[in-house]
Amino acid sequence: MSFLMEENVYLKNRIAEVLKANCDARLLANLETFQTSFICTDSLVALLRNDVMEFEKRWLADGTSVELVNKNIAGSLKRLRENINAAERTFNQRQSSFNDYLLENIQ
């Protein structure tokens, strides 16, 4: 998740660089859409980090046997992994779309 956060910051900085070099009104609406999607990514990563912390808290606080803990957390861990993988796929699609847009529209 740290990688997603760092890459997302890079992409938002890239938008600022593009706007400094070329403040074309035609680009502004599309760049605003990308900026909004990157802000959504920030929110999603924050939620996932919170989920990870809650998972760790539950795992560490559970004083029962290892076997019972493993059964109780297996489902939660699977959902958490699925959510993180989905966030990564979504981010990669957004990043790819943004890079494609820049290649097509920025000289």
LUMSELUM-742672 format. One record per residue (C-alpha): x, y, z; residue number from 1. Coordinates in steps of 0.5 Angstrom, whole numbers, plus 500, padded with zeros to 3 digits. Example, Ala and Ser with C-alpha at 12.3 -4.5 7.8 and 13.67 -1.06 7.14 Angstrom:
BEGIN
<node px="525" py="491" pz="516" num="1"/>
<node px="527" py="498" pz="514" num="2"/>
//
This chain:
BEGIN
<node px="500" py="500" pz="500" num="1"/>
<node px="506" py="505" pz="501" num="2"/>
<node px="508" py="504" pz="494" num="3"/>
<node px="501" py="506" pz="492" num="4"/>
<node px="501" py="512" pz="496" num="5"/>
<node px="508" py="514" pz="493" num="6"/>
<node px="506" py="513" pz="486" num="7"/>
<node px="499" py="516" pz="487" num="8"/>
<node px="503" py="523" pz="490" num="9"/>
<node px="507" py="522" pz="484" num="10"/>
<node px="501" py="522" pz="479" num="11"/>
<node px="498" py="528" pz="483" num="12"/>
<node px="505" py="532" pz="482" num="13"/>
<node px="505" py="530" pz="475" num="14"/>
<node px="499" py="533" pz="474" num="15"/>
<node px="501" py="540" pz="477" num="16"/>
<node px="507" py="540" pz="472" num="17"/>
<node px="503" py="539" pz="466" num="18"/>
<node px="499" py="545" pz="468" num="19"/>
<node px="505" py="549" pz="470" num="20"/>
<node px="508" py="548" pz="463" num="21"/>
<node px="501" py="548" pz="459" num="22"/>
<node px="495" py="551" pz="462" num="23"/>
<node px="490" py="549" pz="456" num="24"/>
<node px="483" py="549" pz="458" num="25"/>
<node px="482" py="543" pz="453" num="26"/>
<node px="486" py="539" pz="458" num="27"/>
<node px="484" py="542" pz="464" num="28"/>
<node px="477" py="538" pz="465" num="29"/>
<node px="481" py="531" pz="463" num="30"/>
<node px="486" py="533" pz="468" num="31"/>
<node px="481" py="535" pz="473" num="32"/>
<node px="478" py="528" pz="472" num="33"/>
<node px="484" py="524" pz="473" num="34"/>
<node px="486" py="529" pz="480" num="35"/>
<node px="479" py="527" pz="482" num="36"/>
<node px="481" py="519" pz="481" num="37"/>
<node px="487" py="520" pz="485" num="38"/>
<node px="484" py="523" pz="491" num="39"/>
<node px="479" py="517" pz="491" num="40"/>
<node px="485" py="513" pz="491" num="41"/>
<node px="488" py="516" pz="497" num="42"/>
<node px="481" py="515" pz="500" num="43"/>
<node px="481" py="508" pz="498" num="44"/>
<node px="488" py="507" pz="501" num="45"/>
<node px="487" py="510" pz="508" num="46"/>
<node px="481" py="505" pz="508" num="47"/>
<node px="485" py="499" pz="507" num="48"/>
<node px="490" py="502" pz="512" num="49"/>
<node px="485" py="502" pz="517" num="50"/>
<node px="482" py="495" pz="515" num="51"/>
<node px="489" py="493" pz="516" num="52"/>
<node px="490" py="496" pz="523" num="53"/>
<node px="484" py="493" pz="525" num="54"/>
<node px="486" py="486" pz="523" num="55"/>
<node px="492" py="487" pz="526" num="56"/>
<node px="489" py="489" pz="533" num="57"/>
<node px="484" py="483" pz="533" num="58"/>
<node px="489" py="478" pz="531" num="59"/>
<node px="494" py="481" pz="537" num="60"/>
<node px="488" py="482" pz="542" num="61"/>
<node px="485" py="475" pz="541" num="62"/>
<node px="488" py="471" pz="547" num="63"/>
<node px="485" py="464" pz="545" num="64"/>
<node px="488" py="458" pz="542" num="65"/>
<node px="492" py="459" pz="535" num="66"/>
<node px="488" py="454" pz="532" num="67"/>
<node px="481" py="458" pz="533" num="68"/>
<node px="485" py="465" pz="532" num="69"/>
<node px="487" py="462" pz="525" num="70"/>
<node px="480" py="460" pz="523" num="71"/>
<node px="477" py="466" pz="526" num="72"/>
<node px="482" py="471" pz="522" num="73"/>
<node px="482" py="467" pz="515" num="74"/>
<node px="476" py="469" pz="512" num="75"/>
<node px="478" py="477" pz="514" num="76"/>
<node px="485" py="476" pz="512" num="77"/>
<node px="482" py="473" pz="505" num="78"/>
<node px="477" py="479" pz="504" num="79"/>
<node px="483" py="484" pz="506" num="80"/>
<node px="488" py="481" pz="501" num="81"/>
<node px="482" py="481" pz="496" num="82"/>
<node px="481" py="488" pz="497" num="83"/>
<node px="488" py="490" pz="497" num="84"/>
<node px="489" py="487" pz="490" num="85"/>
<node px="482" py="490" pz="487" num="86"/>
<node px="485" py="497" pz="489" num="87"/>
<node px="492" py="495" pz="486" num="88"/>
<node px="488" py="493" pz="480" num="89"/>
<node px="484" py="500" pz="480" num="90"/>
<node px="490" py="504" pz="481" num="91"/>
<node px="494" py="501" pz="475" num="92"/>
<node px="488" py="502" pz="471" num="93"/>
<node px="488" py="509" pz="473" num="94"/>
<node px="495" py="510" pz="472" num="95"/>
<node px="495" py="507" pz="465" num="96"/>
<node px="490" py="511" pz="463" num="97"/>
<node px="493" py="517" pz="465" num="98"/>
<node px="500" py="516" pz="462" num="99"/>
<node px="496" py="514" pz="456" num="100"/>
<node px="493" py="521" pz="456" num="101"/>
<node px="499" py="524" pz="457" num="102"/>
<node px="502" py="521" pz="451" num="103"/>
<node px="497" py="523" pz="446" num="104"/>
<node px="496" py="530" pz="449" num="105"/>
<node px="502" py="533" pz="451" num="106"/>
<node px="508" py="534" pz="447" num="107"/>
//
